[in-house]
Amino acid sequence: MYAIVEISGKQFKVEKKQKLFVNRLEAAEGNKVSFENVLMINDGSKFSFGSPKVSGAQVDAKVLKHLKSDKVIVFKKKRRKGYKVKNGHRQAITQIEISDILTGMVKKSPVKKKEATKKAETKKVSVKKEKQDLSSFSVAELKDMAKKKGITGISSMKKADLVKALS
């Protein structure tokens, strides 16, 4: 089981018991932190995608320690001008351990039988209407209906003959 979580502006793929480094968090060492910006969850068989985040999902973590990352050297130079500047920077980071991934998934209820029966009733009503008002159909539609009913000799029939044959 894993989740995609947004922590301080960056996205991380996290699993239970995983340790990772993130930008400095305000929590003290040893405290528990929860992240609610969960973008996706995979629990082995099901994927849950958020738009933009999965509702009810949460990732809990424990702050292990605060430290600084490796030094990044910034060197600036302009050729033939005698200009050289060397600076360094160490980003403040926090090491966390993921303790739990809470899904918060809601199961969808199955389609009710009442809705299915209503749909079937509307289909029956539309069939009855076709029998009553055949004159509103075009000749091509009437010929298709006659083919479905098995009426022969429809190629030479006119609209009035088709209406009589179908009713």
Summary of the structure (lengths in Angstrom):
residues: 167
radius of gyration: 34.7
end to end distance: 63.2
largest distance: 102.8
contacts: 402
relative contact order: 0.15
helix: 27%
strand: 39%
